[in-house]
Amino acid sequence: MNWDETKQITGAEILISTTGLSQKERSHLIREELTQAFGLPADSDKYPESIFYQQWTEITEYSSLDKKLIKMLYNPQVKPGMNESQLEKLWRENRL
């Protein structure tokens, strides 16, 4: 992923093998990597049902938490470069 000086994403490159993977594994990787390229680049060890789970999975659908994160990301109050405490404040105030 590439960012500009304002922390806006300016580009991303995703490479997914066409060999050595099942279609389900490939579908998982396509969904995960595209979603991450749109602004949610981190994985987590906390939520095994999430498309962003750090360990290897074949999950191909967004979990309810994933959907909330994506919705939050595209909320107009969320700006490029915001830090965790700023986002938590919006979340606590039920503005996201």
N, CA, C and O of each residue as an XYZ file, in Angstrom:
384
protein
N       0.846     -1.174      0.000
C       0.000      0.000      0.000
C       0.889      1.234      0.000
O       1.981      1.241      0.568
N       0.394      2.262     -0.645
C       1.098      3.542     -0.682
C       0.177      4.626     -0.138
O      -1.030      4.616     -0.379
N       0.771      5.564      0.604
C       0.036      6.681      1.189
C       0.704      7.977      0.792
O       1.894      8.012      0.480
N      -0.088      9.055      0.808
C       0.493     10.379      0.614
C       0.770     11.015      1.972
O       0.599     10.371      3.006
N       1.191     12.261      1.972
C       1.547     12.939      3.226
C       0.358     13.152      4.159
O       0.553     13.401      5.349
N      -0.861     13.061      3.647
C      -2.051     13.222      4.500
C      -2.590     11.874      4.979
O      -3.652     11.812      5.598
N      -1.858     10.797      4.692
C      -2.217      9.423      5.079
C      -3.351      8.843      4.244
O      -3.940      7.831      4.622
N      -3.662      9.468      3.118
C      -4.656      8.903      2.215
C      -3.996      7.830      1.348
O      -2.875      8.009      0.873
N      -4.686      6.739      1.151
C      -4.163      5.659      0.330
C      -4.135      6.120     -1.119
O      -5.133      6.602     -1.654
N      -2.980      5.963     -1.737
C      -2.834      6.373     -3.135
C      -2.692      5.186     -4.073
O      -2.782      5.343     -5.291
N      -2.474      4.014     -3.525
C      -2.352      2.837     -4.375
C      -2.058      1.595     -3.558
O      -1.648      1.673     -2.400
N      -2.272      0.470     -4.170
C      -1.979     -0.811     -3.524
C      -1.737     -1.845     -4.606
O      -2.260     -1.743     -5.715
N      -0.942     -2.835     -4.267
C      -0.697     -3.942     -5.173
C      -0.963     -5.231     -4.417
O      -0.440     -5.440     -3.322
N      -1.771     -6.085     -4.999
C      -2.149     -7.349     -4.373
C      -1.714     -8.483     -5.294
O      -2.051     -8.503     -6.477
N      -0.970     -9.412     -4.740
C      -0.534    -10.570     -5.498
C      -1.059    -11.825     -4.814
O      -0.799    -12.048     -3.632
N      -1.791    -12.635     -5.549
C      -2.358    -13.879     -5.017
C      -2.034    -14.994     -5.994
O      -2.302    -14.889     -7.191
N      -1.461    -16.050     -5.473
C      -1.059    -17.174     -6.307
C      -2.260    -17.798     -7.017
O      -3.367    -17.855     -6.481
N      -2.007    -18.254     -8.217
C      -3.035    -18.986     -8.960
C      -2.808    -20.492     -8.866
O      -3.578    -21.277     -9.420
N      -1.752    -20.889     -8.166
C      -1.458    -22.308     -7.991
C      -1.244    -22.608     -6.515
O      -0.882    -21.725     -5.737
N      -1.469    -23.858     -6.138
C      -1.207    -24.285     -4.774
C      -2.261    -23.887     -3.763
O      -2.080    -24.110     -2.566
N      -3.354    -23.306     -4.214
C      -4.449    -22.886     -3.335
C      -5.754    -23.476     -3.847
O      -5.953    -23.641     -5.050
N      -6.632    -23.788     -2.914
C      -7.983    -24.176     -3.325
C      -8.742    -22.912     -3.725
O      -8.307    -21.802     -3.419
N      -9.866    -23.079     -4.401
C     -10.671    -21.908     -4.770
C     -11.168    -21.184     -3.518
O     -11.238    -19.955     -3.500
N     -11.511    -21.934     -2.478
C     -11.979    -21.317     -1.234
C     -10.870    -20.480     -0.589
O     -11.127    -19.370     -0.122
N      -9.660    -20.993     -0.560
C      -8.532    -20.234     -0.016
C      -8.276    -18.978     -0.849
O      -8.046    -17.898     -0.306
N      -8.319    -19.131     -2.157
C      -8.118    -17.978     -3.044
C      -9.213    -16.938     -2.841
O      -8.932    -15.740     -2.821
N     -10.461    -17.385     -2.691
C     -11.578    -16.454     -2.453
C     -11.379    -15.697     -1.142
O     -11.644    -14.497     -1.063
N     -10.913    -16.403     -0.119
C     -10.625    -15.741      1.160
C      -9.568    -14.656      0.960
O      -9.747    -13.518      1.394
N      -8.478    -15.012      0.307
C      -7.380    -14.055      0.120
C      -7.810    -12.848     -0.705
O      -7.419    -11.722     -0.396
N      -8.598    -13.059     -1.736
C      -9.068    -11.940     -2.549
C      -9.887    -10.978     -1.696
O      -9.661     -9.769     -1.735
N     -10.833    -11.505     -0.927
C     -11.674    -10.643     -0.091
C     -10.834     -9.933      0.972
O     -10.964     -8.724      1.163
N      -9.985    -10.676      1.655
C      -9.178    -10.074      2.722
C      -8.245     -8.994      2.184
O      -8.197     -7.887      2.719
N      -7.518     -9.311      1.146
C      -6.517     -8.367      0.642
C      -7.148     -7.135      0.009
O      -6.632     -6.031      0.181
N      -8.246     -7.291     -0.715
C      -8.931     -6.121     -1.270
C      -9.463     -5.217     -0.159
O      -9.334     -3.995     -0.226
N     -10.058     -5.826      0.857
C     -10.585     -5.035      1.976
C      -9.452     -4.304      2.687
O      -9.594     -3.137      3.053
N      -8.344     -4.978      2.879
C      -7.216     -4.334      3.533
C      -6.666     -3.195      2.680
O      -6.262     -2.164      3.216
N      -6.646     -3.365      1.378
C      -6.148     -2.313      0.494
C      -7.042     -1.075      0.500
O      -6.585      0.019      0.169
N      -8.308     -1.237      0.872
C      -9.219     -0.093      0.946
C      -9.120      0.643      2.278
O      -9.822      1.633      2.482
N      -8.257      0.177      3.196
C      -8.023      0.971      4.392
C      -8.025      0.249      5.712
O      -7.904      0.901      6.750
N      -8.157     -1.060      5.734
C      -8.103     -1.812      6.997
C      -6.973     -2.836      6.891
O      -7.234     -4.030      6.748
N      -5.706     -2.376      6.960
C      -4.584     -3.244      6.624
C      -4.134     -4.243      7.689
O      -3.322     -5.119      7.393
N      -4.627     -4.139      8.893
C      -4.095     -4.980      9.970
C      -4.909     -6.259     10.164
O      -6.108     -6.307      9.891
N      -4.219     -7.287     10.644
C      -4.858     -8.536     11.053
C      -4.936     -8.564     12.575
O      -4.295     -7.762     13.254
N      -5.731     -9.500     13.105
C      -5.899     -9.633     14.549
C      -5.897    -11.108     14.931
O      -6.357    -11.961     14.172
N      -5.376    -11.391     16.109
C      -5.429    -12.747     16.665
C      -6.650    -12.947     17.552
O      -6.841    -14.035     18.095
N      -7.474    -11.930     17.709
C      -8.574    -11.974     18.680
C      -9.877    -12.548     18.150
O     -10.658    -13.084     18.936
N     -10.146    -12.461     16.867
C     -11.476    -12.769     16.347
C     -11.402    -13.810     15.227
O     -11.291    -13.444     14.057
N     -11.463    -15.107     15.568
C     -11.296    -16.151     14.554
C     -12.371    -16.166     13.473
O     -12.157    -16.763     12.419
N     -13.520    -15.530     13.697
C     -14.579    -15.498     12.690
C     -14.397    -14.340     11.702
O     -15.163    -14.210     10.747
N     -13.393    -13.511     11.933
C     -13.161    -12.328     11.106
C     -12.336    -12.657      9.870
O     -11.480    -13.541      9.902
N     -12.596    -11.944      8.787
C     -11.794    -12.061      7.575
C     -10.368    -11.595      7.850
O      -9.452    -11.933      7.101
N     -10.175    -10.825      8.915
C      -8.872    -10.270      9.277
C      -8.126    -11.106     10.314
O      -7.119    -10.653     10.858
N      -8.600    -12.311     10.595
C      -7.937    -13.167     11.579
C      -6.527    -13.488     11.100
O      -6.322    -13.864      9.946
N      -5.562    -13.335     11.994
C      -4.152    -13.490     11.641
C      -3.802    -14.908     11.192
O      -3.004    -15.083     10.271
N      -4.378    -15.901     11.819
C      -4.064    -17.288     11.462
C      -4.729    -17.658     10.129
O      -5.672    -16.998      9.691
N      -4.237    -18.693      9.509
C      -4.763    -19.128      8.211
C      -6.198    -19.621      8.356
O      -6.475    -20.467      9.207
N      -7.101    -19.111      7.550
C      -8.496    -19.567      7.531
C      -8.970    -19.627      6.087
O      -8.272    -19.201      5.167
N     -10.161    -20.159      5.912
C     -10.805    -20.160      4.600
C     -12.108    -19.374      4.657
O     -13.006    -19.598      3.846
N     -12.213    -18.458      5.609
C     -13.408    -17.625      5.738
C     -13.559    -16.788      4.467
O     -12.605    -16.155      4.013
N     -14.765    -16.791      3.900
C     -14.988    -16.038      2.659
C     -16.073    -14.970      2.793
O     -16.386    -14.282      1.821
N     -16.639    -14.830      3.974
C     -17.681    -13.819      4.213
C     -17.242    -12.913      5.356
O     -16.477    -13.325      6.228
N     -17.728    -11.685      5.344
C     -17.441    -10.775      6.450
C     -18.232    -11.187      7.685
O     -19.394    -11.581      7.587
N     -17.589    -11.091      8.850
C     -18.302    -11.291     10.115
C     -19.073    -10.013     10.439
O     -18.896     -8.994      9.771
N     -19.915    -10.062     11.449
C     -20.640     -8.845     11.845
C     -19.655     -7.770     12.311
O     -19.881     -6.584     12.069
N     -18.575     -8.167     12.971
C     -17.556     -7.196     13.386
C     -16.868     -6.583     12.159
O     -16.635     -5.375     12.118
N     -16.550     -7.395     11.182
C     -15.935     -6.875      9.950
C     -16.823     -5.809      9.317
O     -16.344     -4.754      8.903
N     -18.110     -6.095      9.247
C     -19.052     -5.141      8.652
C     -19.087     -3.836      9.439
O     -19.167     -2.758      8.849
N     -19.028     -3.924     10.763
C     -19.003     -2.707     11.593
C     -17.732     -1.904     11.342
O     -17.780     -0.676     11.263
N     -16.589     -2.591     11.217
C     -15.326     -1.900     10.954
C     -15.340     -1.212      9.598
O     -14.878     -0.078      9.470
N     -15.865     -1.888      8.593
C     -15.938     -1.297      7.254
C     -16.864     -0.086      7.262
O     -16.548      0.949      6.674
N     -17.992     -0.218      7.923
C     -18.927      0.911      8.042
C     -18.257      2.080      8.754
O     -18.410      3.230      8.341
N     -17.520      1.793      9.815
C     -16.815      2.834     10.560
C     -15.774      3.517      9.673
O     -15.654      4.742      9.685
N     -15.032      2.735      8.912
C     -13.989      3.286      8.056
C     -14.536      4.328      7.087
O     -13.886      5.336      6.805
N     -15.742      4.070      6.582
C     -16.313      4.980      5.589
C     -17.261      6.022      6.176
O     -17.955      6.720      5.437
N     -17.290      6.127      7.497
C     -18.052      7.184      8.149
C     -17.351      8.513      7.858
O     -16.127      8.593      7.968
N     -18.095      9.551      7.493
C     -17.464     10.833      7.140
C     -16.672     11.470      8.290
O     -15.833     12.339      8.052
N     -16.930     11.046      9.524
C     -16.181     11.602     10.654
C     -14.784     10.988     10.782
O     -13.926     11.532     11.477
N     -14.561      9.872     10.121
C     -13.254      9.224     10.158
C     -12.396      9.825      9.050
O     -12.769      9.819      7.877
N     -11.243     10.341      9.451
C     -10.347     11.025      8.525
C      -9.011     10.289      8.425
O      -8.592      9.641      9.384
N      -8.342     10.380      7.280
C      -7.019      9.764      7.151
C      -6.076     10.280      8.240
O      -6.057     11.471      8.551
N      -5.299      9.366      8.807
C      -4.314      9.747      9.808
C      -4.817      9.770     11.234
O      -4.034     10.019     12.150
N      -6.119      9.515     11.459
C      -6.626      9.495     12.836
C      -5.950      8.369     13.595
O      -5.652      7.314     13.034
N      -5.707      8.608     14.899
C      -5.079      7.571     15.702
C      -6.130      6.773     16.469
O      -7.320      7.086     16.433
N      -5.671      5.753     17.154
C      -6.574      4.843     17.856
C      -7.431      5.564     18.892
O      -8.627      5.293     18.995
N      -6.841      6.475     19.656
C      -7.620      7.158     20.699
C      -8.698      8.059     20.097
O      -9.781      8.184     20.669
N      -8.426      8.675     18.973
C      -9.436      9.502     18.310
C     -10.602      8.643     17.823
O     -11.761      9.035     17.955
N     -10.298      7.484     17.265
C     -11.349      6.581     16.803
C     -12.142      6.004     17.964
O     -13.363      5.873     17.879
N     -11.453      5.655     19.054
C     -12.148      5.126     20.232
C     -13.098      6.163     20.811
O     -14.193      5.820     21.257
N     -12.692      7.420     20.807
C     -13.556      8.491     21.315
C     -14.834      8.589     20.491
O     -15.922      8.690     21.058
N     -14.724      8.561     19.165
C     -15.906      8.587     18.314
C     -16.789      7.373     18.574
O     -18.014      7.488     18.609
N     -16.168      6.209     18.758
C     -16.908      4.970     19.011
C     -17.671      5.072     20.321
O     -18.854      4.739     20.380
N     -16.991      5.535     21.384
C     -17.633      5.660     22.708
C     -18.784      6.657     22.682
O     -19.784      6.473     23.376
N     -18.649      7.690     21.900
C     -19.694      8.715     21.801
C     -20.820      8.285     20.856
O     -21.725      9.064     20.559
N     -20.751      7.045     20.393
C     -21.766      6.486     19.475
C     -21.924      7.302     18.208
O     -23.017      7.397     17.649
N     -20.839      7.883     17.766
C     -20.893      8.662     16.536
C     -20.421      7.843     15.342
O     -20.446      8.320     14.207
N     -19.994      6.620     15.598
C     -19.574      5.740     14.496
C     -20.509      4.554     14.414
O     -20.336      3.689     13.555
